[in-house]
Amino acid sequence: MDAAPGTVGIGLDLSKPAARRLARRDPRVGAVVANGWDRLPVADGAVAVVLSVFAPRNATEFARVLAPGGAVVVLTPTARHLRELVGPLGMISVEDGKVARLDATLGRHFELVDRQRLDWIMELAADAVDDLVAMGPSAHHTTPDARRAATARLIGPDGTVAVTASGQVSVFRRA
């Protein structure tokens, strides 16, 4: 938002803590607790850009709220995402065909105009690993104590573990 000082935004998340954190992040961003599969609490044609980061993609609602000429930007994880944690922590892996399903879902309303893959390494401390796992669906597959014990075994002498972040950024426009 710093690149466009007059810009305002709204963030939707099902998590109350995530919405609270977003609301404190920038006074130009409003935060709403909402389910992305339901009707979005946004007026028709009111949004210039819809950004979906590892979140549900409700194509019909995106099409409804997007202004003419607007874009949908989606970040989806690749199979390499968090690969150093998936096995040792019993996390859910990224299923095959995720990007193809994205294209099929959004393809009814939008056309793909750009796609780039991003990969980088994060050096994470144990508490950051725990937060990372706790915010996704894998958190429901183990107990916090078991997760912390498994994480402790991954942490190196410097107090961190190298973890791969990997995703595809896809940009769509109305068809």
C-alpha positions in Angstrom: 0.0 0.0 0.0 3.0 2.3 0.4 3.4 2.3 -3.4 -0.2 3.8 -3.7 -0.7 6.2 -0.8 -4.4 6.9 -1.6 -5.2 3.2 -1.6 -7.5 1.7 1.0 -8.2 -2.0 1.5 -10.3 -4.5 3.3 -9.1 -7.8 4.6 -11.3 -10.8 5.2 -10.4 -13.7 7.4 -12.3 -16.4 9.3 -9.9 -16.0 12.2 -10.7 -13.3 14.7 -7.0 -13.0 15.8 -5.9 -12.6 12.1 -8.5 -9.9 11.6 -7.4 -8.1 14.8 -3.8 -8.2 13.7 -4.7 -6.9 10.2 -6.8 -4.0 11.7 -3.7 -2.9 13.7 -1.4 -3.1 10.8 -2.4 0.0 8.8 -5.2 2.5 9.4 -6.1 2.3 5.7 -7.1 -1.3 5.9 -10.3 -2.5 7.4 -10.6 -6.0 8.7 -13.7 -8.2 8.6 -14.3 -11.6 10.0 -16.0 -13.5 7.2 -16.2 -16.9 5.6 -14.7 -16.7 2.0 -17.2 -19.3 0.8 -20.2 -17.1 1.7 -21.4 -13.9 0.1 -18.6 -11.4 0.7 -19.6 -8.2 2.7 -18.6 -5.9 -0.2 -20.7 -4.0 -2.7 -20.9 -5.1 -6.3 -18.0 -3.8 -8.5 -16.4 -2.0 -5.5 -12.9 -3.7 -5.6 -10.0 -3.0 -7.9 -7.9 -6.0 -6.8 -8.9 -9.2 -5.0 -5.9 -10.8 -3.4 -6.2 -14.4 -2.2 -3.2 -15.8 -0.2 -3.5 -19.5 0.5 -7.2 -18.9 1.0 -10.5 -20.1 -0.5 -11.3 -18.7 -3.9 -15.0 -18.0 -4.4 -14.9 -17.2 -8.1 -18.6 -16.1 -8.3 -18.1 -13.6 -5.4 -14.8 -12.4 -6.8 -16.6 -11.6 -10.1 -19.4 -9.8 -8.3 -17.2 -7.5 -6.2 -14.5 -6.8 -8.8 -14.7 -3.5 -10.7 -14.4 -3.4 -14.5 -10.7 -3.8 -15.4 -9.9 -5.2 -12.0 -7.7 -8.2 -11.2 -7.6 -11.3 -9.1 -4.2 -12.1 -7.7 -3.9 -15.6 -6.1 -0.9 -17.1 -4.3 -1.1 -20.9 -4.2 1.5 -23.1 -2.5 3.6 -25.5 -4.6 4.6 -29.0 -3.5 7.9 -27.6 -2.2 6.2 -25.2 0.2 7.3 -25.9 3.8 8.8 -29.3 2.6 11.3 -29.4 5.6 8.3 -29.3 8.0 5.7 -31.5 6.3 7.1 -34.9 7.1 8.6 -34.3 10.6 5.6 -32.4 11.8 2.9 -34.5 10.2 1.6 -31.6 8.1 -0.8 -31.8 5.3 1.1 -31.6 2.0 0.1 -29.7 -1.0 -2.0 -31.9 -3.3 -1.1 -32.4 -6.9 -3.1 -30.4 -9.4 -3.7 -27.4 -7.2 -2.9 -24.8 -9.9 -5.0 -26.7 -12.5 -8.0 -26.6 -10.1 -7.4 -22.9 -9.6 -7.5 -22.3 -13.3 -10.6 -24.4 -13.7 -12.4 -22.6 -10.8 -11.5 -19.1 -11.9 -11.7 -19.9 -15.6 -15.4 -19.6 -15.7 -15.2 -15.9 -14.9 -11.6 -14.9 -15.5 -8.6 -15.3 -17.9 -5.1 -15.9 -16.7 -2.8 -13.1 -17.7 0.4 -13.8 -15.7 1.9 -16.5 -13.6 5.2 -16.6 -11.7 6.7 -19.0 -9.3 8.4 -17.7 -6.2 10.8 -19.7 -4.0 12.8 -18.5 -1.0 14.3 -19.8 2.2 13.1 -18.6 5.6 15.2 -19.0 8.7 12.6 -19.7 11.4 12.9 -19.9 15.2 10.9 -22.6 17.0 8.1 -20.2 18.0 7.7 -19.0 14.4 7.5 -22.6 13.2 4.8 -23.3 15.8 2.9 -20.2 14.7 3.2 -21.1 11.1 1.8 -24.6 11.6 -0.9 -23.4 14.0 -2.4 -21.1 11.5 -3.1 -23.8 8.9 -5.2 -26.9 8.6 -2.3 -29.1 9.9 -2.8 -27.7 13.4 -5.9 -29.9 13.8 -3.9 -33.1 13.2 -1.8 -33.0 16.3 -1.6 -31.5 19.7 0.3 -28.3 20.5 2.6 -30.2 22.8 3.4 -32.9 20.2 4.0 -30.2 17.6 6.4 -28.2 19.9 8.3 -31.4 20.7 8.7 -32.3 17.0 9.7 -28.7 16.2 12.4 -28.7 18.9 14.1 -31.7 17.1 14.3 -29.6 13.9 15.9 -26.5 15.4 19.7 -26.2 14.7 22.4 -25.0 17.0 21.8 -21.4 15.9 18.2 -21.6 17.2 16.6 -21.8 13.7 15.6 -24.1 10.9 15.7 -23.3 7.2 12.3 -23.7 5.6 11.4 -23.4 2.0 8.5 -21.0 1.0 7.3 -21.8 -2.5 4.2 -20.5 -4.3 2.7 -19.6 -7.7 1.4 -16.1 -8.1 -1.4 -16.1 -10.7 -3.0 -12.9 -12.0 -6.5 -13.1 -13.6 -8.7 -10.5 -15.3 -12.4 -10.7 -16.1 -13.0 -12.9 -19.3 
